Protein backbone atom coordinates (compact mmCIF):
# COMPACT_ATOMS: atom_id res chain seq x y z
CA UNK A 1 0.00 0.00 0.00
CA UNK A 2 3.03 2.25 0.36
CA UNK A 3 3.35 2.87 -3.36
CA UNK A 4 -0.29 3.88 -3.70
CA UNK A 5 -0.10 6.13 -0.62
CA UNK A 6 3.12 7.73 -1.86
CA UNK A 7 1.50 8.49 -5.22
CA UNK A 8 -1.41 10.18 -3.51
CA UNK A 9 0.76 12.25 -1.18
CA UNK A 10 3.63 13.21 -3.50
CA UNK A 11 1.93 13.45 -6.90
CA UNK A 12 -1.64 14.15 -5.80
CA UNK A 13 -2.90 11.59 -8.30
CA UNK A 14 -3.55 7.89 -8.62
CA UNK A 15 -2.06 5.92 -11.50
CA UNK A 16 -1.88 2.26 -12.47
CA UNK A 17 1.69 2.17 -11.13
CA UNK A 18 0.61 0.93 -7.72
CA UNK A 19 -1.78 -1.74 -9.01
CA UNK A 20 0.50 -4.47 -7.66
CA UNK A 21 0.15 -2.93 -4.17
CA UNK A 22 -3.62 -3.15 -4.44
CA UNK A 23 -3.60 -6.71 -5.77
CA UNK A 24 -1.22 -7.95 -3.07
CA UNK A 25 -3.08 -6.14 -0.28
CA UNK A 26 -6.39 -7.58 -1.45
CA UNK A 27 -4.97 -11.12 -1.69
CA UNK A 28 -3.45 -10.89 1.79
CA UNK A 29 -6.68 -9.48 3.24
CA UNK A 30 -8.68 -12.26 1.57
CA UNK A 31 -6.37 -14.89 3.08
CA UNK A 32 -6.65 -13.20 6.49
CA UNK A 33 -10.43 -13.49 6.32
CA UNK A 34 -11.02 -16.77 4.45
CA UNK A 35 -7.97 -18.91 5.33
CA UNK A 36 -6.42 -17.69 8.55
CA UNK A 37 -9.53 -16.87 10.59
CA UNK A 38 -8.36 -13.35 11.45
CA UNK A 39 -11.74 -11.65 11.10
CA UNK A 40 -13.47 -10.56 14.30
CA UNK A 41 -16.78 -10.55 12.42
CA UNK A 42 -16.50 -14.03 10.87
CA UNK A 43 -14.41 -15.62 13.59
CA UNK A 44 -11.66 -18.23 13.49
CA UNK A 45 -13.07 -20.22 10.60
CA UNK A 46 -11.91 -21.11 7.11
CA UNK A 47 -14.13 -20.03 4.23
CA UNK A 48 -12.60 -21.83 1.26
CA UNK A 49 -13.81 -21.53 -2.32
CA UNK A 50 -14.78 -24.65 -4.25
CA UNK A 51 -11.46 -26.09 -5.50
CA UNK A 52 -12.90 -27.26 -8.83
CA UNK A 53 -15.07 -24.34 -9.87
CA UNK A 54 -13.58 -21.46 -7.87
CA UNK A 55 -17.12 -20.60 -6.81
CA UNK A 56 -17.90 -19.57 -3.28
CA UNK A 57 -18.56 -22.55 -1.02
CA UNK A 58 -20.84 -20.48 1.20
CA UNK A 59 -24.00 -18.46 0.82
CA UNK A 60 -24.47 -14.89 -0.41
CA UNK A 61 -24.87 -13.42 3.08
CA UNK A 62 -21.53 -14.85 4.24
CA UNK A 63 -19.97 -13.69 0.95
CA UNK A 64 -21.12 -10.14 1.70
CA UNK A 65 -19.50 -10.35 5.13
CA UNK A 66 -16.29 -11.75 3.62
CA UNK A 67 -16.18 -8.94 1.05
CA UNK A 68 -16.85 -6.35 3.73
CA UNK A 69 -14.07 -7.68 5.96
CA UNK A 70 -11.60 -7.75 3.05
CA UNK A 71 -12.52 -4.15 2.22
CA UNK A 72 -12.06 -3.18 5.89
CA UNK A 73 -8.58 -4.74 6.09
CA UNK A 74 -7.45 -3.13 2.83
CA UNK A 75 -8.88 0.26 3.81
CA UNK A 76 -7.16 0.09 7.21
CA UNK A 77 -3.87 -0.80 5.52
CA UNK A 78 -4.24 2.11 3.12
CA UNK A 79 -4.99 4.50 5.99
CA UNK A 80 -1.92 3.28 7.90
CA UNK A 81 0.27 3.68 4.81
CA UNK A 82 -0.98 7.26 4.35
CA UNK A 83 -0.30 7.98 8.02
CA UNK A 84 3.29 6.73 7.71
CA UNK A 85 3.92 8.58 4.43
CA UNK A 86 2.62 11.82 5.95
CA UNK A 87 4.64 11.32 9.14
CA UNK A 88 7.88 10.92 7.17
CA UNK A 89 7.11 13.16 4.20
CA UNK A 90 10.04 15.47 4.95
CA UNK A 91 12.42 12.52 5.23
CA UNK A 92 11.28 11.15 1.89
CA UNK A 93 11.69 14.56 0.29
CA UNK A 94 15.29 14.67 1.57
CA UNK A 95 15.94 11.29 -0.04
CA UNK A 96 14.41 12.43 -3.33
CA UNK A 97 16.70 15.46 -3.34
CA UNK A 98 19.77 13.24 -2.86
CA UNK A 99 18.58 10.83 -5.55
CA UNK A 100 18.03 13.65 -8.04
CA UNK A 101 21.56 14.88 -7.40
CA UNK A 102 23.36 11.53 -7.32
CA UNK A 103 21.00 8.95 -8.90
CA UNK A 104 22.14 6.38 -6.33
CA UNK A 105 21.76 6.43 -2.59
CA UNK A 106 23.48 4.13 -0.11
CA UNK A 107 21.63 2.76 2.90
CA UNK A 108 23.46 5.03 5.34
CA UNK A 109 22.52 8.11 3.31
CA UNK A 110 18.90 7.03 3.22
CA UNK A 111 18.93 6.35 6.95
CA UNK A 112 20.35 9.80 7.71
CA UNK A 113 17.27 11.38 6.10
CA UNK A 114 15.12 10.06 8.94
CA UNK A 115 14.81 11.14 12.58
CA UNK A 116 17.27 9.67 15.10
CA UNK A 117 14.73 7.26 16.63
CA UNK A 118 14.13 5.69 13.23
CA UNK A 119 17.88 5.50 12.59
CA UNK A 120 18.37 3.67 15.90
CA UNK A 121 15.61 1.16 15.08
CA UNK A 122 17.11 0.61 11.65
CA UNK A 123 20.58 -0.01 13.08
CA UNK A 124 19.16 -2.37 15.70
CA UNK A 125 17.30 -4.30 13.02
CA UNK A 126 20.45 -4.75 11.00
CA UNK A 127 22.63 -5.43 14.08
CA UNK A 128 24.76 -2.37 13.36
CA UNK A 129 25.98 -0.86 16.62
CA UNK A 130 27.09 2.41 15.06
CA UNK A 131 27.38 4.00 11.68
CA UNK A 132 31.18 3.75 11.47
CA UNK A 133 31.21 0.83 9.01
CA UNK A 134 28.48 2.43 6.92
CA UNK A 135 30.19 5.82 6.91
CA UNK A 136 33.34 4.15 5.59
CA UNK A 137 31.36 3.18 2.52
CA UNK A 138 30.90 -0.44 3.54
CA UNK A 139 27.45 -1.79 2.70
CA UNK A 140 25.14 -2.77 5.51
CA UNK A 141 24.49 -6.51 5.62
CA UNK A 142 21.15 -7.78 4.40
CA UNK A 143 18.99 -9.88 6.73
CA UNK A 144 19.83 -12.99 4.70
CA UNK A 145 23.57 -12.27 4.91
CA UNK A 146 23.24 -11.84 8.66
CA UNK A 147 21.35 -15.13 9.00
CA UNK A 148 24.04 -16.95 7.03
CA UNK A 149 26.80 -15.26 9.06
CA UNK A 150 25.10 -16.24 12.32
CA UNK A 151 24.45 -19.78 11.10
CA UNK A 152 20.67 -19.47 11.32
C-alpha positions, 0 to 999 in steps of 0.5 A: 500500500506504500506505493499507492499512498506515496503516489497520492501524497507526492503526486496528488494523483492515482495511477496504475503504477501501484496496481500491484500494491492493491492486488497484493493487499487484497490477496493478503486481506482475503487470506486473512479473512477466508484462510487464517480466521483473522476476522473478528466478524466471521471468527476463526473459521476457514471459508474456502472456495470450491477447489474445482469451480472457484465458486464460493462454497458459502451463501451470499450473506456470508460472501457479503461479510467476507467482502466487507471484511476484506474491504475493511482490512485493505482500507485500514492498511491504506490508511496506515500507509498514508499515516506513515507517508505523511509522518515521514514526508520530509524525510522522503523529500530529503531522499528524493533530493539526494537521488536527483543529485546523485541517482544512487543512494546508499543505505546510510545516506537514506537512513540519515534522512530520517529522525534519530529514533528511526535511525536507531531502530534501523541499526538495531534491526540490522545489528549495526551498533554504530554507523562507522562501518556504513560511513566508511562506505561499507554496505550494511548486511542484508537480513539474509547475509546476517542469517548466514553469518550467524548460522541461522 
